[in-house]
């Protein structure tokens, strides 16, 4: 009953804003499954993208049943989010018992950043689920002297699904090897552990040509759009700090830096103190410490070559960290446990409430922007890119790209969305104004800025 209540709470928090407009990357997901069959996804879309096929294949099947609207496509991530909560409980229950398992499930159910990405039509919730699933199987294999073929098969398939959902999932692979070494497993265990990677190796060999095309295309962004490359996720102090900050507070911030710093400090204490007690008193907690830190370290190294240091790409380490918090909170004295739990829950609810009730933290509003664009206006982009949002919501909309502006209508809507990256010298604006158009208004659809001009 307690676990059911936690899942209901998790569901409630995740459906509150599930009908927001798609932002740019979600619109890409929607266009892919709407416009391509499975073969088209694999051979036409993926070579120019930098994600493996499993998420898109799964979403394609999901969309055939539930449709292509925002709620329909996001509901798949919602299901994976709830399953993640369930398997966090099952994993912790295996090692530490029911009470700690319930705490870990509760902490994940109310975590603001997991709430957010459990309703995003991207692969991060699905990836997090498969990582948790892999640890569910792996902890059982570590614990039990007689490992069944079902456990090994489940573990092996979960490894395959991790990497085929998102490439950054490969950063979790060394964790299992390190944990196995830490527990000093015998040669038979190591043989089976290595063999568990065989399906992943075989599939990747079959898939390698497409991956190579993706890699070449992705690296080409560095020269073709250096400004875009800079913001994708290179190692920087800001990107590193954002990982724990967003894990604790979610997608919110505060206008006052002092207030923002205060809540970061308070949240850090509420996470770090239990983690300290967990690591001090339980050897098995090292599993979750390695899970929660090693992939981040790998991302920092790889990030110097491929920009992957973005907090939402590393969402799959969050359950490991929250499990540590749950274990450590159980180690607090009886006088401290209840006050800690109340404060921890209230702060997380407060962060969720701030997100839900403040539209400026919500996703880009391409839906409203598409409704705003009228037939008597020429919509102008500074480059032939980043247009998936308008194409998803208004596929019939004609778009002009600088410098091939037609100037056939009395009104121009000049997109300022990522204009500083693709048009740093502001040549599109200069061209429009040189043709005698005057700016009469600026519009902001939650980050989608457009300037309105009239002749």
ABEGO torsion letter per residue (X at the ends): XAAAAAAAAAAAAAAAAAABBBBAAAAAAAAAAAABBAAAAAAAAAAABBBBAAAAAAAAAAAAAAEABAAAAAAAAAAAAAAAAAAAAAAAAAAAEAAAAAAAAAAAAABAAAAAAAABBBAAAAAAAAAAAAAAAAAAAAABABBBAAAAAAAAAAAAAAAAABAAAAAAAAAAAAAAAAAGBBAAAAAAAAAAAAAAAAAAAAAAAAAAAAAAAAAAAAAABAAAAAAAGBBBAAAAAAAAAAAAAEABBBABAAAAAAAAAAAAAAAAAAAAAAAAABAAAAAAAAAAAAAAAAAAAAAAABBABBAAAAAAAAAAAAAAAAAAAAABBAAAAAAAAAAAAAAAAAAAAAAAABAAABBBBAAAAAAABBAABBBBBABBBGAAAAAAABAABBBBBOABBAGABABBBBBABGAAAABAAGAAAAAAAAAGBBBABBBBBGGBBBBBBBX
